[in-house]
Amino acid sequence: MVLSQTKIICKSCGIERKFQDLIAMDKELICRSCYDKKNNNEPVETKQEEVEKEYKQFSCNDCSYKFKFNVKSKAKLRCPNCGKENVQENKFTGDKLIDDSDGYDW
């Protein structure tokens, strides 16, 4: 049976809920509405902190995969393709090369 289809009883209100609608609190599973009541009516989604976004282009030195990464994120910089940390910032993106070439008389 798929876990998302499993129904479990909320330890706080006793109502049967889908597993995906429950939250772990004090080593027990409770529904979102009970969680909100216990936490001063603040929804779960508002507890996530907003992360500033500043994306830069990187490439992996091992597998040559090119990707964007939020440099303001707390995540460790790794290649999403091979998982290795041997990556470098691409300072010469296509847009930068085009902007730099405008000054030349071709």
C-alpha distances in whole Angstrom, upper triangle without the diagonal:
4,6,9,7,7,11,13,17,20,22,25,25,22,21,17,16,13,12,14,17,18,20,21,24,26,24,22,19,21,21,23,26,26,26,29,31,31,32,35,33,33,30,27,28,32,31,31,34,36,36,40,39,42,40,42,42,41,41,40,43,41,39,41,38,39,37,38,37,38,40,40,36,36,34,35,37,35,35,31,32,32,32,36,38,41,41,44,45,46,50,51,48,49,50,52,54,55,56,58,60,61,64,65,68,67
4,6,6,7,11,13,17,19,21,24,24,22,20,17,14,11,10,11,14,15,18,19,23,25,22,21,18,20,19,21,24,24,24,27,29,29,30,33,31,30,27,24,25,29,28,28,31,32,33,36,35,38,37,39,39,38,38,37,40,38,36,38,35,36,34,34,33,34,37,37,33,32,30,32,33,32,32,28,29,30,29,33,35,38,38,41,42,43,46,47,45,46,47,49,51,51,53,55,56,58,61,62,64,63
4,5,5,9,10,14,16,18,21,21,19,18,14,12,9,7,8,11,12,14,15,19,21,19,17,14,16,16,18,21,21,21,23,26,26,26,29,28,27,24,21,22,26,25,25,28,30,31,34,34,36,35,38,38,37,38,36,39,38,36,38,35,36,33,33,32,32,35,35,31,30,28,30,32,31,31,28,29,30,28,32,34,37,37,40,41,42,45,47,44,46,46,48,50,51,52,54,56,57,60,62,64,63
4,6,8,10,14,15,18,20,20,19,17,13,10,7,6,6,9,10,13,15,19,22,20,17,14,15,14,15,18,20,19,21,24,24,25,27,25,24,21,19,20,23,23,23,26,28,29,32,32,35,34,36,37,36,37,36,40,38,36,38,34,35,32,32,31,31,34,33,30,29,28,30,32,31,31,27,28,30,29,33,34,37,37,40,40,41,44,45,43,44,45,47,49,49,50,53,54,56,59,60,63,62
4,6,10,13,15,18,20,20,18,15,12,10,6,7,8,10,12,15,17,21,23,21,19,16,16,15,17,19,20,21,23,25,26,27,29,27,26,23,21,22,26,26,26,30,31,32,35,35,38,37,40,40,40,40,40,43,41,39,41,38,38,36,36,35,35,38,37,34,33,32,34,36,34,34,31,32,33,32,36,38,41,41,43,44,45,48,49,46,47,48,50,52,53,54,56,58,59,62,63,66,65
4,7,10,13,15,18,18,15,14,10,8,6,6,8,10,11,14,16,19,21,19,16,13,14,14,16,19,19,20,22,24,24,26,28,26,26,23,21,23,27,26,26,30,32,33,37,37,40,39,42,42,42,42,41,44,43,41,43,39,40,38,37,36,36,39,38,34,34,32,34,36,35,36,32,33,35,33,37,39,42,42,45,45,47,49,51,48,50,50,52,54,55,56,58,60,61,64,66,68,67
4,7,10,13,15,14,12,10,6,5,4,6,9,9,10,13,15,17,20,18,15,12,12,11,14,16,16,17,20,21,22,24,26,24,25,22,20,22,26,26,26,30,32,34,37,38,41,41,43,44,44,45,44,47,46,44,46,42,43,40,40,38,38,40,39,36,35,34,36,38,38,38,35,36,37,36,40,41,45,44,47,47,49,51,53,50,52,52,54,56,57,58,60,62,63,66,67,70,69
4,6,9,12,12,9,8,5,5,6,6,10,10,8,11,12,15,16,15,11,8,9,10,13,15,14,15,18,19,19,21,24,23,23,21,19,22,25,24,25,29,31,33,37,38,41,41,44,45,44,45,44,48,46,45,46,43,44,41,40,39,38,40,39,35,34,33,36,38,38,39,36,37,38,36,40,41,45,45,47,47,49,52,54,51,53,53,55,57,58,59,61,63,64,67,68,71,71
4,6,9,8,5,5,4,6,9,9,12,11,9,12,13,14,15,14,10,8,8,9,12,13,12,14,17,17,17,20,22,21,22,20,19,22,25,24,26,30,32,35,38,39,43,43,46,47,47,48,47,50,49,48,49,46,46,43,43,41,40,42,40,37,36,35,38,40,40,41,38,40,41,39,43,44,47,47,50,50,52,54,56,54,55,55,57,60,60,61,63,65,66,69,71,74,73
4,5,6,5,6,6,7,10,10,12,10,7,9,10,11,13,12,8,6,5,6,9,10,9,10,13,14,14,16,19,17,19,17,16,20,22,21,23,27,30,32,36,37,40,41,44,45,45,47,46,49,48,47,49,46,46,42,41,39,38,40,38,35,34,33,36,39,39,40,38,40,41,39,42,42,46,46,48,48,50,53,55,52,54,54,55,58,59,59,61,64,64,67,69,72,72
4,6,6,8,10,11,13,12,15,13,10,11,10,10,11,10,7,6,6,8,12,12,9,11,14,14,13,16,18,18,19,19,18,21,23,22,24,28,31,33,37,38,42,43,46,47,47,48,48,51,50,49,50,47,47,44,43,41,39,41,39,36,34,34,37,40,40,42,39,41,42,40,43,43,47,47,49,49,52,54,56,54,56,56,57,60,61,61,63,66,66,69,71,74,74
4,6,8,11,12,15,15,16,14,11,11,12,10,11,12,9,8,6,8,11,10,7,9,12,11,10,13,15,15,17,17,17,20,22,21,23,27,30,33,36,38,42,43,46,48,48,49,49,52,51,50,52,49,48,45,43,41,39,41,39,36,34,35,38,41,41,43,40,43,44,41,44,45,48,48,50,50,52,54,57,54,56,56,57,60,61,61,63,66,66,69,71,74,74
4,6,9,10,14,15,17,14,12,13,14,14,15,16,12,11,8,8,11,9,7,10,12,11,12,15,17,16,18,17,18,21,23,22,25,29,31,34,38,39,43,44,47,49,49,51,51,54,53,52,53,50,50,46,45,43,41,43,41,38,37,37,40,43,43,45,42,45,46,43,46,47,51,50,52,52,54,56,58,56,57,57,58,61,62,62,64,67,67,70,72,75,75
4,7,9,13,14,16,14,12,14,15,15,16,16,12,11,9,9,13,12,10,13,16,15,15,18,20,19,21,20,20,23,25,25,27,31,34,36,40,41,45,45,49,50,50,52,51,54,53,52,54,50,50,47,46,44,42,44,42,39,38,38,41,44,44,45,42,45,46,44,47,47,51,51,53,53,55,57,59,57,58,58,60,63,63,63,66,68,69,71,73,76,76
4,6,10,12,14,12,11,14,15,16,18,18,14,12,9,8,12,11,10,13,15,15,16,19,21,19,21,19,19,22,24,25,27,30,33,35,39,40,44,44,47,49,49,50,50,53,52,51,52,49,49,45,44,43,41,43,41,38,38,38,41,43,43,44,41,43,44,43,46,47,50,50,52,52,53,56,58,55,56,56,58,61,61,61,64,66,67,69,72,74,74
4,7,9,12,10,10,13,15,17,19,18,14,11,10,9,12,13,13,15,17,18,19,21,23,21,22,20,20,22,25,25,27,30,33,35,38,39,43,43,46,47,47,48,48,51,50,49,50,47,47,44,43,41,40,43,41,38,37,36,39,42,41,42,39,41,42,40,44,45,48,48,50,50,52,55,56,54,55,55,57,59,60,60,63,65,66,68,70,73,72
4,6,8,7,7,11,13,15,18,17,14,10,9,7,10,11,12,13,15,17,18,19,22,19,20,18,17,19,22,22,24,27,29,32,35,36,39,39,42,43,44,45,44,48,47,45,46,43,43,40,39,38,36,39,37,34,34,33,36,38,38,39,35,37,39,37,41,42,45,45,47,47,48,51,52,50,51,51,53,56,56,56,59,61,62,65,66,69,69
4,5,5,7,11,13,16,19,18,15,11,11,9,11,13,14,15,17,19,20,21,23,21,21,18,17,18,22,22,23,26,28,30,33,34,37,37,40,41,41,42,41,45,44,42,43,40,40,37,36,35,34,37,36,32,32,31,34,36,35,36,32,34,36,34,38,39,42,42,44,44,46,48,50,47,48,48,50,53,53,54,56,58,59,62,64,66,66
4,5,6,9,11,14,17,15,12,9,10,9,11,14,14,14,17,19,19,20,23,21,21,18,16,18,21,21,21,25,27,28,32,32,35,35,38,39,39,40,39,42,41,39,41,38,38,35,34,33,32,35,33,30,29,28,31,33,32,33,30,32,33,31,35,36,39,39,42,42,43,46,48,45,47,47,49,51,52,53,55,57,58,61,63,65,65
4,6,8,11,14,17,16,14,11,11,9,10,13,15,14,16,19,19,19,22,20,19,16,13,15,18,18,18,22,23,25,28,29,32,32,35,35,36,37,36,40,38,37,38,35,35,32,31,30,29,32,30,27,27,26,28,30,30,30,27,29,31,29,33,34,37,36,39,39,40,43,44,42,43,43,45,48,49,49,51,53,54,57,59,62,61
4,7,10,13,16,16,13,10,9,6,7,10,11,11,13,15,16,16,19,17,16,13,11,13,16,17,17,21,23,25,29,29,33,33,36,37,37,39,39,42,41,40,41,37,37,34,33,31,30,33,31,28,27,27,30,32,32,33,30,32,34,32,35,36,39,39,41,40,42,44,46,44,45,45,47,49,50,50,53,55,55,58,60,63,62
4,7,9,13,12,9,6,5,4,6,9,10,9,12,14,14,15,18,16,16,13,11,14,17,16,17,21,23,25,29,30,33,34,37,38,38,40,39,42,42,40,42,38,38,35,34,32,31,33,31,28,27,27,30,32,32,33,30,33,34,32,35,36,39,39,41,41,43,45,47,45,47,46,48,51,52,52,54,56,57,60,62,65,64
4,6,10,10,8,5,5,6,7,10,9,7,10,13,12,12,16,15,14,12,9,12,15,13,15,18,21,23,27,28,31,32,35,37,37,38,38,41,40,39,40,37,37,34,32,30,29,31,29,25,24,24,27,30,30,32,29,32,33,30,33,34,37,37,39,39,41,43,46,44,45,45,47,49,50,50,52,55,56,58,60,63,63
4,7,6,5,5,6,9,10,13,11,9,13,14,13,13,17,17,16,14,12,15,17,15,16,19,22,24,28,29,33,33,36,37,37,39,38,41,40,39,41,38,38,35,33,31,29,31,29,26,24,24,27,30,30,32,30,32,33,30,33,33,37,37,39,39,42,44,46,45,47,47,48,51,52,52,54,56,57,60,62,65,65
4,5,5,6,7,10,11,13,10,8,11,12,10,11,14,15,15,14,12,15,17,14,16,19,23,25,28,30,34,35,37,39,39,41,40,43,42,42,43,40,40,37,36,33,31,32,30,27,25,25,28,31,32,34,32,35,36,33,35,35,39,39,41,41,44,46,48,47,49,49,50,52,54,53,55,58,59,61,63,67,67
4,5,8,9,13,14,16,13,11,14,15,11,13,16,17,17,17,15,19,20,17,19,22,25,27,31,33,36,37,40,42,41,43,42,45,44,44,45,43,43,40,38,35,33,34,32,29,27,27,30,33,34,36,34,37,37,34,37,37,40,41,43,43,46,48,51,49,52,51,52,55,56,56,58,61,62,64,66,69,69
4,7,10,13,15,17,15,13,17,17,15,16,20,20,20,20,17,20,22,19,21,23,27,28,32,34,37,38,40,42,41,42,41,44,43,43,44,42,42,39,38,35,34,35,33,29,27,27,29,33,33,35,33,36,36,33,35,36,39,40,42,43,46,48,51,49,51,52,52,55,57,57,58,61,62,64,66,70,69
4,6,10,13,14,12,11,15,15,13,15,19,19,19,18,16,20,21,19,21,24,27,29,33,35,38,39,41,43,42,44,43,45,44,44,46,43,43,40,39,36,35,36,34,31,29,29,31,35,35,37,34,37,37,35,37,38,41,42,44,44,47,49,52,50,52,52,53,56,57,57,59,62,63,65,67,70,70
4,7,10,12,10,10,13,14,13,15,18,18,18,16,14,17,20,18,20,23,26,28,32,33,37,37,40,41,41,42,41,45,43,43,44,41,41,38,37,35,33,35,33,30,28,28,31,34,34,36,33,35,36,34,36,37,41,41,43,43,46,48,50,48,50,50,52,54,55,56,58,60,61,63,65,69,68
4,7,8,6,7,10,11,10,12,15,14,15,14,12,16,18,17,19,22,25,28,31,33,36,37,40,42,42,43,43,46,45,45,46,43,42,39,38,36,34,36,34,30,29,29,32,35,36,37,35,37,38,36,39,39,43,42,44,44,47,49,51,49,51,50,52,55,56,55,58,60,61,63,66,69,68
4,6,5,6,9,10,11,12,15,13,14,12,11,14,16,16,18,22,24,27,30,32,35,36,39,41,41,43,43,46,45,44,45,42,42,38,37,35,33,35,33,30,29,30,33,35,36,37,34,37,38,36,39,39,43,42,44,44,46,48,50,48,49,49,50,53,54,54,56,59,59,62,64,67,67
4,5,5,6,9,10,10,12,10,10,8,8,11,13,13,15,19,21,24,27,29,33,33,37,39,39,41,41,45,44,43,44,40,40,36,34,32,31,33,30,28,27,28,31,34,34,36,33,35,37,35,38,38,42,41,42,42,44,46,48,45,47,46,48,51,51,51,53,56,56,59,61,64,64
4,5,5,6,9,10,11,8,10,9,10,13,14,15,17,21,23,26,30,31,35,36,40,42,42,44,45,48,48,47,47,44,43,39,38,36,33,36,33,31,30,31,34,37,38,39,36,39,41,39,41,42,45,44,46,45,47,48,50,48,49,49,50,53,54,53,56,58,59,61,64,66,66
4,5,5,6,9,10,9,11,10,11,15,16,16,18,22,24,28,31,33,37,38,41,43,44,46,46,49,49,48,49,45,45,41,39,37,35,37,34,31,31,31,35,38,38,40,38,40,42,39,42,42,46,45,47,46,48,50,52,50,52,51,52,55,56,56,58,61,61,63,66,69,69
4,5,5,6,9,8,9,8,8,12,13,12,15,18,21,24,28,30,33,35,38,40,41,43,43,46,46,45,46,42,42,38,36,34,32,33,31,28,27,28,31,34,35,37,35,37,39,36,39,39,42,42,43,43,45,47,49,47,49,48,49,52,53,53,55,58,58,60,63,66,66
4,6,5,6,4,5,6,7,10,11,11,14,17,20,23,26,29,32,34,37,40,41,43,43,47,47,46,46,43,42,38,36,34,31,33,30,28,27,28,32,35,36,38,35,38,40,37,40,40,43,42,43,43,45,46,48,46,48,47,48,52,52,51,54,56,57,59,62,65,65
4,5,6,5,8,9,11,14,14,14,18,20,23,27,30,32,36,38,41,43,44,47,47,50,50,49,50,47,46,42,40,37,35,36,33,31,30,32,35,38,39,41,39,42,44,41,43,43,47,46,47,46,48,50,52,50,52,51,52,55,56,55,57,60,60,62,65,68,68
4,6,7,9,10,11,15,15,14,17,20,23,26,29,32,36,37,41,43,44,46,46,49,49,49,49,46,45,42,39,37,34,36,32,30,29,31,34,37,38,40,38,41,43,40,42,42,45,45,46,45,48,49,52,50,52,51,52,55,56,55,57,60,61,63,65,68,69
4,6,6,8,9,12,11,10,14,16,19,23,26,29,32,34,37,40,41,43,43,47,47,46,47,44,43,39,37,34,31,32,29,27,26,28,31,34,36,38,36,39,41,38,40,39,43,42,43,42,45,46,49,47,49,48,49,52,53,52,54,57,57,59,62,65,66
4,6,9,11,14,12,12,16,18,20,24,27,30,33,35,39,42,43,45,46,49,49,49,49,46,45,41,38,36,33,34,31,29,28,30,34,36,38,40,39,42,43,40,43,42,45,44,45,44,46,47,50,48,50,49,49,53,54,52,55,58,58,60,63,66,66
4,6,9,12,11,11,15,17,20,23,26,29,32,34,38,41,42,44,45,48,49,48,48,45,43,40,37,35,32,33,30,29,28,30,34,36,38,40,38,41,42,40,42,42,45,44,45,44,45,47,49,47,49,47,48,52,52,51,54,56,56,59,61,64,65
4,7,8,7,8,11,14,16,20,22,25,29,31,34,37,38,41,41,45,45,45,45,41,40,36,33,31,28,30,27,25,25,26,30,33,34,36,34,38,39,37,39,38,41,40,41,40,42,43,45,43,45,44,45,48,49,48,50,53,53,55,58,61,61
4,6,6,7,10,13,15,18,21,24,27,29,33,35,36,39,39,43,43,42,42,39,37,34,31,29,26,28,26,24,24,25,29,31,32,34,32,35,37,34,37,36,40,38,39,38,40,41,43,41,43,42,43,46,47,46,48,51,51,54,56,59,59
4,6,6,8,11,14,17,20,22,26,27,30,33,33,36,36,40,40,39,39,36,35,31,29,26,24,26,23,21,21,22,25,28,29,31,28,32,33,31,33,33,36,35,36,36,37,39,41,39,41,40,41,45,45,45,47,50,50,52,55,58,58
4,5,6,9,11,14,17,19,22,24,27,29,31,33,34,37,38,37,37,33,32,28,26,24,21,23,21,19,19,20,24,26,27,29,26,30,32,29,32,31,34,33,34,33,34,36,38,36,37,36,38,41,42,41,43,46,46,49,51,54,54
4,6,8,9,13,16,18,22,24,27,30,31,34,35,38,39,38,38,35,33,29,27,24,21,23,20,18,19,21,24,26,28,30,28,32,33,31,33,32,35,34,34,33,35,36,38,36,38,37,38,41,42,41,43,46,46,48,51,54,54
4,6,9,12,16,18,22,24,27,30,31,33,34,37,38,37,37,34,33,29,26,24,21,22,19,17,17,19,22,25,27,29,27,31,32,29,31,30,34,32,33,32,34,36,38,36,39,37,38,42,43,42,44,47,47,49,52,55,55
4,6,9,13,15,18,20,23,26,27,30,30,34,34,34,34,31,29,25,23,20,17,19,16,14,14,15,19,21,23,25,24,27,29,26,28,27,30,29,30,29,31,32,35,33,35,34,35,38,39,38,40,43,44,46,48,52,52
4,6,10,13,16,18,21,24,25,28,29,32,33,33,33,30,28,24,21,18,15,16,13,11,12,14,18,20,22,25,23,27,29,26,27,26,29,27,28,26,29,30,32,31,33,32,33,36,37,36,38,41,41,43,46,49,50
4,7,9,13,15,19,22,23,26,28,31,32,32,31,28,26,22,19,16,13,14,11,10,12,14,18,19,22,24,22,26,28,25,27,25,28,26,26,24,26,27,30,28,30,29,29,33,34,33,35,38,38,40,43,46,46
4,6,10,12,15,18,20,23,24,27,29,29,28,25,23,19,16,13,9,10,7,7,9,11,14,16,18,20,20,23,25,23,24,22,24,22,22,21,23,24,26,25,27,26,26,30,31,30,32,35,35,37,40,43,43
4,7,10,13,17,18,22,24,27,29,29,27,25,22,18,15,12,8,9,6,7,10,13,15,16,19,21,20,24,26,24,24,22,24,22,21,19,21,21,24,22,24,23,23,27,28,26,28,31,32,34,36,40,40
4,6,10,13,15,19,21,24,26,26,24,21,18,15,11,9,6,7,6,7,11,12,15,14,17,18,18,21,24,22,23,21,22,19,19,16,18,18,20,19,21,20,20,24,24,23,25,28,29,31,33,37,37
4,7,10,13,16,19,22,24,24,22,20,17,13,10,8,5,6,6,8,12,13,15,13,16,17,18,21,23,21,22,19,20,17,16,13,14,15,17,15,18,17,17,20,21,20,22,25,26,28,30,33,34
4,7,10,13,16,19,21,21,19,16,13,10,6,5,4,6,8,9,13,13,14,12,14,14,15,18,20,19,19,17,18,15,14,11,12,13,15,13,15,14,15,18,19,19,21,23,25,27,29,32,32
4,7,10,13,16,19,18,16,14,11,8,5,6,7,7,10,12,15,14,14,11,13,13,14,17,19,18,18,16,16,12,10,7,8,9,11,10,13,13,12,15,17,17,18,21,23,24,26,30,30
4,7,10,13,16,15,12,11,7,6,5,7,9,10,13,14,17,16,15,12,12,12,13,14,17,16,16,15,14,10,9,6,5,8,9,8,11,11,12,14,16,17,17,20,22,24,25,28,28
4,7,10,12,12,10,8,6,5,6,7,10,10,14,15,16,15,13,9,10,9,11,12,14,13,13,11,10,7,5,4,5,8,10,10,13,14,14,16,18,19,20,22,24,26,27,30,30
4,6,9,9,6,5,4,6,9,10,14,14,18,17,19,17,15,11,10,8,10,10,11,12,11,10,9,6,6,6,6,10,11,11,14,16,16,17,20,21,21,23,26,27,28,31,30
4,5,6,5,5,7,8,11,12,15,15,19,18,19,16,14,10,8,6,9,9,9,9,8,8,6,4,7,9,10,13,15,15,17,20,20,20,23,25,24,26,29,31,31,34,33
4,6,6,8,10,12,15,15,19,18,22,21,22,19,16,13,11,9,12,12,10,12,9,9,6,5,7,10,11,14,15,16,19,22,21,21,24,26,25,27,30,31,31,34,33
4,6,8,11,13,16,17,20,20,24,23,23,20,17,14,11,9,12,10,8,10,8,9,7,8,11,14,15,18,19,19,22,25,24,24,27,29,28,30,33,35,34,37,36
4,6,9,12,15,16,20,21,24,23,24,20,18,15,12,9,10,8,7,10,9,11,9,10,12,14,15,18,19,18,20,23,24,23,26,28,28,29,32,34,34,37,35
4,6,10,13,15,19,19,23,22,24,21,18,15,13,9,11,9,10,12,11,12,10,9,10,12,11,15,15,15,16,20,20,20,22,24,24,25,28,30,30,33,31
4,7,10,12,16,17,21,20,21,18,17,13,11,7,8,7,9,11,11,12,11,9,11,12,11,15,15,14,16,19,19,20,22,24,24,26,28,31,31,34,32
4,7,10,14,15,19,18,20,18,16,13,11,8,9,9,11,13,13,13,12,9,10,10,9,12,12,11,13,15,16,17,19,21,21,23,25,28,28,31,30
4,7,10,12,15,15,17,15,14,11,10,8,8,9,12,12,13,13,13,10,10,10,9,13,13,11,14,15,16,18,20,21,22,24,26,28,29,32,31
4,7,9,12,12,15,13,13,10,11,10,10,12,15,14,15,14,15,11,11,9,10,12,13,11,14,14,15,18,19,20,21,23,25,28,29,32,32
4,6,9,8,11,9,10,8,9,9,10,13,15,13,14,13,14,11,11,10,11,13,16,14,17,17,18,20,22,22,23,26,28,30,31,35,34
4,5,5,9,9,10,9,11,13,13,16,18,16,17,15,17,14,14,12,14,15,18,16,19,18,19,22,23,23,24,27,29,31,33,36,36
4,5,8,9,9,8,12,13,14,18,19,17,17,14,16,13,12,10,13,14,17,16,20,19,19,22,24,23,24,27,29,30,32,36,36
4,7,9,11,11,14,16,17,21,22,19,20,17,19,16,16,14,17,17,20,20,23,22,21,25,26,25,27,30,31,32,35,38,39
4,5,8,9,12,15,15,18,20,17,18,16,18,16,16,15,18,19,22,21,24,24,24,27,29,28,29,32,34,35,37,41,41
4,7,9,12,15,15,19,20,16,17,15,18,17,17,17,20,22,25,24,27,27,27,30,32,31,32,35,37,38,40,44,44
4,6,9,12,12,15,16,13,14,12,15,14,16,16,19,21,24,23,26,26,26,29,31,31,32,35,37,38,40,43,43
4,6,10,11,14,14,10,11,8,12,11,13,14,17,20,23,22,26,26,26,28,31,31,31,34,36,38,39,43,43
4,7,9,12,12,9,9,6,9,8,10,11,14,16,19,19,22,23,23,25,27,28,28,31,33,34,36,39,39
4,6,9,8,6,6,5,7,7,10,12,14,17,20,19,22,24,24,25,28,29,29,31,34,36,37,40,39
4,5,6,5,6,6,8,7,10,12,13,17,19,18,20,22,23,24,26,28,28,30,33,35,35,38,38
4,6,6,8,10,11,10,13,14,16,19,21,19,21,23,24,25,27,29,30,31,34,36,37,40,39
4,6,8,11,12,11,14,16,17,20,21,20,22,24,25,26,28,30,30,32,34,37,37,40,39
4,6,9,10,11,14,16,18,21,23,22,24,26,27,28,30,32,32,34,37,39,39,42,40
4,7,9,10,14,16,18,21,23,23,25,27,27,29,31,32,33,35,37,39,40,43,42
4,6,8,11,14,17,20,22,22,25,27,27,28,31,32,32,34,37,38,39,42,41
4,6,9,12,15,18,20,21,24,26,25,26,29,30,30,32,35,36,37,40,40
4,7,11,13,16,18,19,22,24,23,24,27,28,28,30,33,34,35,38,37
4,7,9,12,15,15,19,21,20,21,24,25,24,27,29,31,31,35,34
4,6,9,12,13,16,18,17,18,21,22,21,23,26,27,28,32,31
4,6,9,10,14,15,13,15,18,18,18,21,23,25,26,29,29
4,5,6,10,12,10,11,15,15,15,17,20,22,22,26,25
4,6,10,10,8,10,13,13,12,15,18,19,20,23,23
4,7,8,6,6,10,11,10,12,15,16,17,20,20
4,5,5,6,9,10,11,12,15,17,18,21,20
4,5,5,6,9,10,11,13,16,16,19,18
4,5,5,6,9,10,11,14,15,18,18
4,5,5,6,9,10,12,14,17,17
4,5,5,6,9,11,12,15,14
4,5,5,7,10,11,13,13
4,6,6,8,10,13,14
4,6,6,8,12,13
4,5,6,9,9
4,6,8,9
4,7,9
4,6
4
